[in-house]
Structures are given as structure tokens and as C-alpha cells.
Amino acid sequence: MIGLTTACKKEAEPANSLNSSTVDNAQSSPAEQLKFNPMLFVHGIDNPYLPLVPGTVFKFVNSINDDGEKSTEHETMTVTSDIKKILTVKCEVVHDVIREDGKVTEDTYDWYAQDIFGNVWYFGEHTKELTDTGWSTAGSWEAGVNNAVPGIIMFGNPELFIGQTFYEEFSPGVAEDQATLLSTTATATVPYGHFTGCVKTKEFTVLEPGDVERKFYAKGVGQVLGVAADETDELVSVNKN
């Protein structure tokens, strides 16, 4: 699915407590920037801006305008009860399926885990996308394989990171998405509802220069809106089994 600015250091910070005073400068490696420590992870993901509770099903409508050609995709994201161990960390498995005209065009398994400070980390994905020549697994990666390291999707205290840029994923030449945290007071209106006090980020990657997406995360829900130049992703429903 990135570089970091520095902030003034605080006294007596807990070791490896990822916050604006412990994130290193953008010149260091992603692993050094993000202070990954496999000993500091917990079971379950209850970050208020990205709760991933097994049995929850999120549905999105993705409106695409590709050079004047409009199309609509329907996306279903299911938080499974499966666990995948990566770098000794037990990761939650999320199954994301995209359909166009009822036909599956993308099928992805994403792996997430939360540390003791509430930060949600992204450990990779196994993705298949339907292309003109068949199914492609390009973009798949796993932390710990081929120099890939986990990134951050949501901070436990996002208000500390406003204006900072960070890696969401890092697999050299495969997945190098970055995000800048723009606000924690944004608003978003989607079919599922109107939300205030949202975390707003700007995502981009050096692998696709000029490709930028702004995402909105609502407290108690998770991602509700994504806006790019040629695509808008809107949350339609949330069901908890």
C-alpha cells in the first residue's frame, strides 16, 4: 500500500514507543525510522481510527474515471479470524476482494498487527489482480523477505504526527508507499454517513510519481474515504458478525 521530519525530543520516553520524538530522520532506512520491535506487539487491533475486529465486513464503492471512461467497482474487505506469523509477530489477516460487473478483478490478503502503544503496522500482502494477460501477483510482499520491512498504517497517537511523512510499506522496488499525516480534524461524507474529527493522510510512492491519494479515517470505523485524481473510494456499509 515513505521520509520523516524530526521533532523535539521529550524526556523519559518508553523505549521504542513510536511517537514524534522517537521517529528518526528521513535519511535513515525505513526499519530505523519506524523503530520496529517484534517484542512489543499485542493480540488484536483496537486502534480507534483503524479497528480491525474479526467478523467485520466493510463494503466500498470505487468510482473510476480513466481518461473519460467511467466505471464502478465494488470492494468487500473482511477481517478474518485467521492469524499469520511474520517476523515472530502474530498478524491479523484481512481479505479484500474487488469486483467489477460482478466479476472478481482483484483478490488480496493483507497482514496487520498492533503494538503496545496502539500503532497499527502493515506486514505485507498477497495480491492477485486480473490483467489483459491473466492474473498477476505483482505488488505482493512480506516483511522479512527480500529486505522488506513492515510499515505504519495508523499511529496510536496520530495528533503527534501532523505534518510528518512515514513509510506505510517498504519492499524495495515492489512496494514503497509513503503517507503524510495532514490532519486529525478532517470531515468526510460518504454513503455510510457524515464524519468529523477524521485522520486525513496523503499517500504517494516513488514507484509511481504523481500518483497521490488522500484518505480519511473516522474514529470507531476506520477508513471511510479515499480520493485520487481518477478514483474515489467511499464506504457504503459496515457489518459485524
N, C-alpha and C positions, 0 to 999 in steps of 0.2 A: 503497500500500500504502500542528511539534512544539516549547519553550523550554529554555534551558540555564543551569545554575548555573555559577559560576566556581570556579576552584581557584587555589592559589598558583602563581605563575609560576616556572619553572625557568630557570637560566642557560643560555645558548648553545644554545637550541633551533634545529634546522634550520628554515629558512623554510618556512612552510606545512605543517609536519609535524603533521598533525592529531592532537592529543592533548589531555589535560585542561587543559593550560596555554595552548593556542592557540585553544580554542573560546570565542567571545565570549558575552556575556550575552544572556539571552532577549529583551531589549528590542530588539536589533538585528534586521535582516532575516535570513531563512534563509540567503541567499547569504553574508552577512557572518559569520554564526555558523559556517558549515561550511568557510570558507576554501577554496572551490573554486578550483583552478588547473589548467587543461587541459594545461599543460606537464608535469605530474607524474604522468602515467598510464603504465602498462606493458601489455604484451601478456599475456593470460592472467589467471586468477583462482585463486590457490592459498592464500588465507586459510584457516587450519586449521579455523575454525568455519563457513566457507561456501565450500568448494572447488567451483568450477563448471568441471569438465573436460568438454570436448566429447565427446559419445557417452555420457555418464552419464544414466541414466534412474531417476528417483525415483518410487515409487508410494506414494500415501497412501490411507487410508480415512477419510472425513469423516462422522462420526455427528452427525446434526442432530435436535434436539428443538424444534420450532416450535409453541409453545402446546399441547404434548401430542401433536402429530403427529410421529412419528418417521420419519426417512428416512436413507438411506445414499448417499453419493456416492463415486465412485472417481476419484481425481485422478492424472494422469500428468504429471510435469514432466521435460522432456527438454532437456538442454544441447546446443544445436545447434552446428555449426561455422560458422554464419553470423556476420557482423560488420555492425553498423550504426554509422555515424559520426554522432555527436551532439556539437555544440559542439567539433568537431575531435577528439573522443575516440573511439577505436575500441571500441565496446561489444559484449560477448558477448550473443548472443540466446538466450533461454530460452523454450521453448514449453510452456505449461501448459494442459492440457485436463481439464475436469471432466465426468464422465458420471453420469447417474442412470438406473437401469434400462436401461443400455446406450446411452442417448441423450445426445448432447453438449449440455450446458446452458451451458457457458462455454468460450471459446477465447481464450487470451491470449498475446501475445508480450511478454516483459519484457526490459529492456536494462540490463546491468550492466557495470561496469568497476572495476579496482583501481588504486590509486595506488602510488607507490614505497614508501610506508610500510605497505602491507598493508591499507589501508582499502578496503572494497568499497562503491562508490557505486551508487545506483539512478537511472537517467536517464529512466525513464518506461515506459509500456506502451501497447500497442494491444489493447484487450479488447472482446470481444463476449459478451453474456450474453442467454440466451433468456428473454424475459418473456411475460406473457399476451398482449401485443400484437405480439410478434415479437422480432427481435434488436435489442439496444440496445448502443451503444458508449459509454454514459455511464461516466465514470471514466477514459477514455483521456487520456493527456497525454504531452508530450515536453519535456524540458528545453530551454530556449531559445525555446519557443513560448508566447506569451501570458503572459509574465512567470514562466514555470515555471523552477525551478532543481533540479538534482539533489540528492538527499539521501543519507544514510548508512544502509546496512543492517547492516554489521558493521565494527567497528573492528579495526585491526591489533593493537592492544594493549587489549582490552576491559577488563582489570583496572584501567586508569587512569580508566575512566568510570563505575564503580559509583556509582549514585545520581543520575547525570546524565540529563537528558532532551534529545532531539535530534530533528531532522526526518529522517524516512525518505523523504519525498517532499513536494514543495511545488509545486502548481499552484493558484493562488487560486480557491477555490470549487469545485474539481474533486477535488483530491487533497491532503490536508493531514495525512497520518498522522504521528504522533509516537511515540516509544518512550522509556521509561525503562529503563536498564540496571540490573537488580536484583541480579544475582549472576553469578559465574563458577565457582561450586562446586555448582550445582544438579544434581539427579538426575532422570532420566526413564526410564520403562519403556513401550515400545511393542512391537508385534508384531515389529519388526526387531531388538529387543534391549534390554538394560538399559545405560544410560549414566550415568557420573558426570562431574563436572567440566564441566558444561554451562554455557553462557552462557544466562541467563534474562532476558527482557525483558517489559515491559508495554506493549502498544500501544494507542493511542487516537487519536481525531480530534475536533476541534471541530465538524466537519461532522455527526457523529452522536454527540451527547453521551450518555454512559452505555454506549457500545459499547466494551468492553475485551477484549483478548485477551492471554494470556500465551504466549510462545513459548520453546522450548528448542532450543538449537543444540549439537550434540555435536562434539567435535574429530575431525577426519578424515572427518566425514559431512556436516554441515550441519544444517538444521532437521529435527528428529525429532518434535516435538510442538507442537501449538497448542491452547490451551484457552480457550474463551469461554463465556459464560453459556448459550448454546443450541447450541454446536457444539464437537466435539473432532476434531482432525485428527492422525492417527497414521501414522508412516512404517511401511510394510509391507515394502518391498524397495528395494535399490539394485543396479542392473546397469550394468556398464561395458563398452561395446562396443569 
